[in-house]
């Protein structure tokens, strides 16, 4: 929206020049030749910025400033003068002027000040809008009020106390300690503190289940005095601030979501996409490097949607042979092959009504691609060795670390299956592209590993965190967890130091070597043993072979 600016000066030439500067900034400028005209305009219209001369024949710019400052939500006022004096500057600032400029005014100066003032106005208005939103919610919530005597027996309570705290008629005359409150007792702690200190106590935002459902409340306790300093009881006010709490939480970046950790922009976008996709049955393709948490994303899609509580079946397509994968997915009938002694339901049938997560989907054979395509198209399957189709209602979530679009171009993956899978594609950012998530992940894994290993590690040192931040993380979040578990084992104290991290990791992060250099060194160190090299680099063998091919390192399978 175009900023509305009021320019007040008795000299037409100066007004014209300053107006041109402001219009170049994209402002709509209204001019006034004296304070009286300016006050009339201010009474009639809203402005985002006022620039006014101080000394004018028919009044003072300070009158304009006083008028603007007296209004609700005043806009910034910039004072301009050709005769700068300490007294006028001091008075202007005392009255709330945003800035004070001496003539002659240069273009760069007026543009700079106007930009700052308009940005200040924008931020102020945004804050006011947010405050108004919060106040609107605040006034719509009825507070629970509970009165107790000096022995903490309940004297009285209102109907909202029944709704919020779950109190009934039997609560009257009951000691506050004996009330069946289903919360973490913070209201009781606030009451004790207020009685003991004889001062009001406020506790904001804690979880309360007093009425049988979780809500977030704030509690204020005010001691009730009869005479002098004697406390004769207290009044407890419990405010259900669940809507306000959730509004503020929505305005803040989420640091975690359904087992996923991160506050970076890519993670915020991912959380939003999961929210959108969770409640629909659409097929989702998750693409990301190894170790980025694709399985966690699939689980989040399932747990936050309408299929929550129904089967969530996971299968790693790369871990099974084609024959075994077909039998596992579609099931088989008795006698379909040697060893098939009875009918067996496949994973599609076991996941009926729920979700089937197909990890490493890019590794399945062309024959399996055809069979999977039919299930996606027809929503039915034929068991191995069978003839009758079996209807299934399964949401498919697939994941891959491959560029399936390129595989389609090169003939390794069916185009029709690719588009069936890619109704919506979620691309997971690698850890190296979201460094601001690293401290949160470290904190999460420290807590997890303390529980797993029965340790009491307090965290990592600042130097260790800096070292972790410089590392390129080819194995992503999984590699971070393994590196920290190694550090836990090596750490004899309560603080993880750089020397507790894996040696290869420490060297690579400290020297900033490329992935190619790390692979070549590891190949030499392990005499070309690919399994050992992959373990040393915290990646799987397929990823190692792929990176060797991409980086032009000899001895990588074609």
MOWO-V588133 format. One line per field, one symbol per residue. phi: phi as a letter, one per 40 degrees, with the letter a starting at -180 (. if undefined). A space follows every 50 residues. Layout:
phi = ???
//
This chain:
phi = .cccbbbbacbdccdcccccdccccgccbbbbcadcccccccccbcbcab bbcccbdbibcccccdccccccfcccbbcbacbcbdccccccccchccab bcccccdccccccccccccdcccccccccccccccccdccccccbbbbcc cgcccaaccccccccgcbdcccgccdccccccacgccccccccccccgbc bbbbfbcbbdbgbcabbbbbbbcbbcbfbccbhabbbbbcbdcccccccc cbcccaafgcbibcdcccccdcccdccccbcccbbbbaccgcgccccccc ccccbccdgcdbbbaccccbcdcccccccbgabdgcadgccacbcccccc cdgbbbbbcfcccccdccccccdcccccfabbccgbbccbcbbbccbbaa bcccccccccgcaccccdcccccbbbbccccccbcccddcccdccccccd ccbfbbccibccccccccccccfccfcccccccccdcdccccbcbcbdcc cdcccccccccgcccccccccccccbfgcccccccccfbccccccccccc cgccgbdc
//
